[in-house]
Amino acid sequence: MEETLENPQEGNPVLCSLPFSQLRNAPGLNYQPCCWAKGESICGPQNTSPIEYFKSKIFNQIRKDMLAGNMSPEVKSMCKICLGNEKEIGKSTRTQMKHEWSVLRNFDVDGKMVDTDDRFLKLELNAFGNYCNLECYECQPDNSSRRIERLKKMDPIWRGLVQRISFAHKDVKKSNPDQWKLFVDDLVCHGKNIKTLAFCGGEPMTMVSHFDILDALIETDQAKNIKLTYVTNFTLFNLKKMKKYIDAFKWVSVNWSVDGLGERNHWLRYPTKWDITLKNVLDVRDYFYNSKENKYFKRKRLFSYIKNKKSQDHIKREWKLGKIEVTITPSLLGIYKLKETVEFMRKMNLYTDTTTMLNKIDAPKFCQTRHLPDKIKEEIGDDIKSISQYVYDDMMQPRDQHSFELGIKYFDALDKSRGTNWRKIFPEIACYL
């Protein structure tokens, strides 16, 4: 397909580039084009190789419908989150993201991938289970083994309110070695088409079998042409463990999942140890900057450069081996200090307005920012709008007092189980009880 339109989305209410360029799955049987998709796929790494599914009739039909501007039942089902957000607040991830429309040339009008040497595929795969060392309070339990363990210890009512918990997740390497070999071989075979390999979780550093894939690509001399992307909490992601892969792959982009500073992040992303996590971040960042040649990153001057504008300008030119940016999920408890968090990350050169991901919570609903007391919304509104109109618009949706009160009960239940004290850490919310 020729690149004839600068923005093919204009006049096409359903077209999105992600089904033409991405394949991902959360833990379980659910290959989808992105993390917002909500189709009902029964295929995943446990039974189907990734590129085999990317070329399947199911995916071909979705792409064909999108190219034709056809709002088919399949498109409605898969894209209902974006379509719903567009109806509710006029925007969605689909309309806000930067699309690479050149990927369309790798498909015919029926949505079938043609034989091509283009390197255009971004694969975000999880064949490793839902292992995670944290239990972030707003996280979907399916994505964290530790979160599930916490909920097992709490009153059963919270399992139903937070999300249905599935225990079907498997590490394919352990559960089905033959399928694991097919999975890895499929990636190596199609290495010429892979642009990016992305790993999220759970926590990728606890999913050790994913290193088999990286090692296989290094051995076949394909790693040097492939970018790596990680979404990590950085508690275990450190330079000693990752230097081999940073050196071998073309580029390493790391999204640091962080929602606050110090004790706030410890509670929100329990039980993060802030000092250890920040050291891991700065060690990797310094290596990305090629610290041997950069006098601004001597360890004794760890924070002194923050006030030095000249050094900040220098930093912005020195991403050589990879890049770190923060991924923030504004939530009912986390959004009050969002500006403070953003400004800290900006000084560390870990936040940029154009590329940093600010997620939106859809579930559990009682963690949504819209349920904040109206006085708090008014107090922080200008700050939030200066950071993200999208986050501001979501926060300013009508609140529900029952959801707010349910959230308070949930936070108290977490404290009782974990031995923490959210009321002390988030007094700006607790004062409204």
N, C-alpha and C positions, 0 to 999 in steps of 0.2 A: 504494500500500500504506500502510495506516494505521500510525502509531507506537503500537502497543498494548503493547509490552513494553519495559521499561527496558533489559534485556539479553537480546536474542533468542538469544545464544550458549548460555544455560543450557538444557540439554536438547537442544542441536543441536551435535553434535561436529565439524561441518565448516564452519559459517557464519563468514564473515569479511566485513568491510565493504569491503575493498579492491577486489574485482572489481566493486563497485557504485559506486565513486568514483574509481578510479585507472586510468591506462594508462601504461605505460612501456616502454622498450626499451633494452637495452644496445646498443653498436654491433653492427649486423647485423640479420638478419631474425628478430626474436623479441619481438613485442609480448606483454606480460604485465601482470598487475595490479600486481606489485611486484617488488623486486629479489631476493626470496627464491623467487619462483615458478620452476618448472623445466619448463614445458610445452614442446611441440615446434612452436611456431608457425612457419610459413614466411612470415609476413607481417611487414612492417616499413615504415618510411618510404620505402624504396627502391621499393616496389611498391603500397603501400596507404596511403590517408590515415588519420589516427589515429581520428577519430570514426566513420568508416566501419567500421573494425575493432571499435571499442567496441560498435557496434550489430550486429555480425555474429552469425551462427548459433552460431559457436564460443563466443563470450563469453556469449551468451544462455543456452546450455545449461549452462555452468558456474554461472551465477547461479541458474538454475532448480533445479539439483541441490542447491546450497547452501541455498536457501530450503526445499527439501523434506527437508533433512537426509540427502541421499542421498550416501553415500561411493562415488561412481561412479569408474570407472577414470580418467576425465579429471580429477576432483578429486584423486585419489591421485597422479597424475602431476604435476599442476601444483603441488600443495601438499606434496610429499614432504619438503622440508626442515623445514617447521614440524611436520608430522606425525611425522617422525623424531625431532626434538628433544623433542617432547612424550612420545614413548615412552621416550627415553633419559634425560632429566633432568626430565621432568614439566612443562616450560615451553617456550614458543616465542615468537617475535615476535607471532604471532597472538593468543596468550593474554595477553601482557604489554602490548600496545599499547592506547591509548585509542581506542575506536571511536566514530564519529559515526553512530549508527544511523538518524538522520533521512534519510540518503540513500536508504534503502529505499523511501521513498514515491515515488521517481521511476521505479519499475519495477513491472510487473505480475507476477502469479504465475508467468509463463513466463520471467521474467528479462529481458523486453524494456523498453527505456527508453521512457517515455511522453513526450508533448509537454509540456515544462515550461520555465518561466522560472527555475527554481531555479539558483543558481550553486553547483555542488557538485563539479565535476570537477577533479581534480588530475592534471595531465599532466606526466610526467617523460620527455621524449622526446629521442632522440639521432638526428638525421639528419645529423650533422656529422662522422662518422668517430670514430676513437679517439685523436685527437691529445692528447698529454700531454707536459709538459716535465719530469716526474719519472719515476722508476723505483722506486717503493716496493717493498721487498723481498718483501712478502707479497701484493702486488697480483696479480690475475688478468691475465696478459699480454694477453688480448683487450681489456682496458680501457685499455691504455696503449701508444701507438706507441713511446715511448722504451724501455719495458720489453722490447718485442719486439726492438728494435735491440740492447739489451744481451745478450739471450739468443742472438742470432745470433752474437755474438762469443765466446760461451762454448762449452764442450764440449756437443755435441748431446744428451748424456744428460739435461741439466737441462731441456730443452724438454719432454721426455716426462714427467718427474717433476713439473714445476710445473703444466702444463696443456697440452692441445692448443692450438696457436696457429692462429688463423684469419687469413687475409690477405684476407678478403672484405669488410672494412669500407670504406664509401665515404662521402664527403661528397656528399650527394644534389644539392646545388646545382651542384657541379662535374661530377658524372657524368651527371645527368639533369635539366636545367633545367626541362623541362615538368612532371616529377613534383614538383620542388621548388615550383613555382608552385601545383600542386594541394594540396600539403601545407600551405603557408602560407595559402592561401585557405580551406581546411577549418577551420583554427584561427580565422581571422577570422570566418567564417560562424557558428561555434558559440561565439563569444566570450561570449554572454550566459550560457552554462552553465559557463564556466571560472572556477573559484575560485582556482586556483593553477597557475602554470607553474613547473616545477622543472627545473633543469639541473645535471647532474653529468657525469662523464666516464669516462675521460680527465679533462682539465682544461677547463672551459667557456671560460676566457679564451683558449685556443688554438683554440677552435671558433668562429671569427668569424662564420660564417653565421647563428648563432643570433640575432645582433643584428638581422637582417632581420625576424624574427618580432616582436621587441619594437618595432621602429620601425613595423611595420604596425599593431600594436595601439594605438600612440600616435596614429598618423595617423587611425585610425577612432574615436578617443575612447573606447576600451574599457579602456585601460591603467589608468585611475584606479580601476577596480573590481576589478582583478586583483592578486593577491599574487605576488611572485616569490620563488622559493627557489633558492639555489645551494648546491652542495657543491663547495668549492674548496680548493686548498692555499694560497691567498692569496699565492703568490709573484708573481702577475701581477694579481691582483684588487686594484685600488687606487681611491682616491676620484676621481682625475682621470678615469679611464676610466668609472666607474660613476655619477657624480653625476647625469648626465642621466636615468638610469633610476630611480635612487632617488627623484628628485623627481617622476617621471611616474607611477609605479605606486603602488598603494594601500599597499603594505607590502613590505619586502624582508627576507627571513629568510635568513641566511647561516650555513651549517654549515662550520666550519673543520676540515678534515681534518688532524689533528696527533696524533702518537703519543708525543712526548717533548719535552724542552727542549734547546735549544742543539745541541751536537754529536750528541746522541742522535737528535734528529729529523733532523739532516743525514744520518746513516747510514740510519735507518729509511726516510726519505722522500728519498732521494738525488736530486739534490744541493741540497736546500733550503738557502738562505742565511738563517739564523735572524734576524739583525738586520733585514734588508730585509723579511722576511715579517712580523715582529712590528710593524714600523712601519706596514705596510699595514693590518694588523688594527686597530691603535689609531687610525689616521687615520679609517677607516670607522666604527669604534665611536664616536669622538668626534662625527662628523657625525650619526650616528643619535641621539646624545644632544642634538643641537642645541648644539654647543660654543660658539657665540657668546654664549649666555646662561648658560653653566655655568662658573663660575670654577674648578671642580675639574679642568678639563681643559686648562689652559694648558700648552703644551709643556714649559716649564721645570719643571713639577711632574708630569712624566709618571708617576713611580712614587711620589711622596710621598704620594698619597692612599691607597695600599694599606694603610698602618698606621693610617689614620684611619677609625674605624668610622662616624663621622657621614657622611663623604663616601661610604662604601660604601652606606649606607642611601639616600643621595641618588641614587646611581647607579641603584639598583634601581627608582626611580620615573621614570627619565628616558628610557626607550626611546620615541622619538617617531616616527622615520621608518622604523625597522627594528630588527633584532636579530641579534646574532652569538652563536652557541653552538659549542662544540667537538664534533667527532665523533671518537672515539678507537677504534682497533682494537687491543685488547690482543693481543699476540703473544708468542711465546716469548722474544724479546729485549726487547720493549717493556714487559712487564707488571711487571718488578721495580721500576721507578720510577713506576708508575702513580699511587700516592698523591701523590708529589711533583708530578707533572704536574697532577693534579686540583686540588690545593691552590693551585698557581700560577694556574690558570684560574679558580678560584673567587674569588681575590682580584681578578682582572681583571673579574669579573662576566661571565665567558664560560662558566660551568659551573653547571647547576642539576640537582639530583638527579632531578627529575621529568621533565625533557625531553631531557637530553643523551643522545645515542645512543652506546652502547657496543657495537660490533659483535662478531661471533663469527666466527672463521676456520674455514671448512670445508675449504679447500684453498689452498695446499699443506698437507697434513696435518703435515709436519714443522715447520711454523711454529706449530702449535697449542700453547697454554699447558699442556695436560695432560701434555706430554712433558718438562716441567721436572723436574730432580732433586727427589725428595721432600723433601729438607732445605730447598730453596728454597721449596717450597710451604708448608711448616710455618712458615718464617720470615716470609713475607709474607701468610699466610692471613688473619689478623685484619684487616689493612689492606684487602685486596681485598674481604673480606666487608662491611666498613663502607662500601665504595663501591658494590658491586653483588653481590647474592646470586647473580644469574644468571651473572656472570663467574666468581665463586668456584666455583659448582657445576661449571661447565665445566672450570675449571682442575684441580679435584680428581678428575676422571675418571681411570681407570687410565692410567698412562704406558706408553710403549713405548720401550725403550732404543735399539732399532734406528732408530726415527724421530728420536730425539734425535741420534744419531750421524750420520744422514743430513743433518740440519739443519746440523750443524757443518761437514760437507764442503761443503754449499751456501754457507754464509756465507764459508768460506775461498775458494771459487771466485769469489764476488762480489768479495771483496777483491782477488784477483789480477787480475781484469778491470778493476775501478774504481780501484785504487790506494788503497784505504781499509784500515782496520785495526779490525775489529770487536772483536777480543780486548782491545784497549786501551780501547775505549769501553764495553764491557760486561764488566768483569773479574769480576763476580759470577757470570757464566755460564762464562767462560773458565777459571775456577779448577777447574771440574769435569772438564776434559778429561783 
